[in-house]
Amino acid sequence: MNAPYAPPPPAPAGRDRTMLYGILGIVLGLICCGILGIVLGYLSIRDAKRFGQSPVLGYLAIAFGVINIIGSGILRATGNYPFWND
């Protein structure tokens, strides 16, 4: 009855780009491209689940991308977007 636990399954083959996608998604989501931040956040979450890592960076990238899109929409709607009249 006291058998040891089975060993965890081996990690899938391939490269773990969870942190790369997450950090790029956060940076791009905050600075310029909200949609690209959301896409990279999704890729980060997907790789985190595949490799057994924490998906926090992916969730942050998605959140910052959404904030960027909403903030840009509000600024454009109010006429306060800094590059609107160039």
C-alpha positions in Angstrom: 0.0 0.0 0.0 2.9 2.4 0.6 4.2 2.4 -2.9 6.4 5.4 -3.9 4.9 7.9 -6.3 5.5 7.4 -10.0 8.3 9.6 -11.4 7.1 12.7 -13.3 6.8 12.4 -17.1 9.8 13.5 -19.1 9.8 17.1 -20.4 8.7 17.3 -24.0 11.4 17.8 -26.6 12.0 21.4 -27.8 13.1 24.7 -26.5 11.5 26.4 -23.5 10.7 29.9 -24.6 8.3 30.7 -21.7 10.4 33.6 -20.3 11.4 34.9 -23.7 7.8 35.2 -24.9 6.6 36.6 -21.5 9.3 39.3 -21.3 8.9 40.3 -24.9 5.1 40.4 -24.5 5.3 42.6 -21.4 7.8 45.1 -23.0 5.9 45.3 -26.3 2.5 45.4 -24.6 3.6 48.3 -22.4 5.5 50.3 -25.0 3.9 50.0 -28.4 2.0 47.0 -29.6 -0.9 45.8 -27.4 -2.0 43.1 -29.8 1.6 41.7 -30.1 1.8 41.7 -26.3 -1.4 39.6 -26.1 -0.1 37.1 -28.8 3.2 36.7 -27.0 1.5 36.4 -23.7 -0.6 33.5 -25.1 2.5 31.8 -26.4 4.2 32.2 -23.0 1.2 30.6 -21.3 1.1 27.8 -23.8 4.9 27.0 -23.3 4.6 27.3 -19.5 1.9 24.6 -19.5 3.9 22.4 -21.8 7.1 22.7 -19.8 5.6 22.8 -16.3 6.6 26.4 -15.6 4.7 29.3 -14.0 2.5 31.2 -16.5 2.6 34.5 -14.6 4.7 36.3 -17.3 2.1 35.4 -19.9 -0.8 36.7 -17.9 1.1 39.9 -17.2 1.8 40.3 -21.0 -1.8 39.8 -21.8 -2.9 42.3 -19.1 -0.5 45.0 -20.2 -1.5 44.5 -23.9 -5.1 44.9 -23.0 -4.3 48.0 -20.9 -2.3 49.4 -23.8 -5.2 48.9 -26.2 -7.8 50.4 -23.9 -5.5 53.4 -23.0 -4.7 54.1 -26.6 -8.4 54.0 -27.5 -9.3 56.4 -24.7 -6.5 58.8 -25.7 -7.5 58.8 -29.3 -11.2 59.3 -28.4 -10.5 62.3 -26.3 -8.0 63.8 -28.8 -5.1 63.6 -26.4 -3.1 61.1 -28.4 0.4 62.7 -28.8 1.0 61.6 -32.4 -2.5 62.2 -33.7 -1.9 65.6 -35.3 1.6 64.9 -36.8 
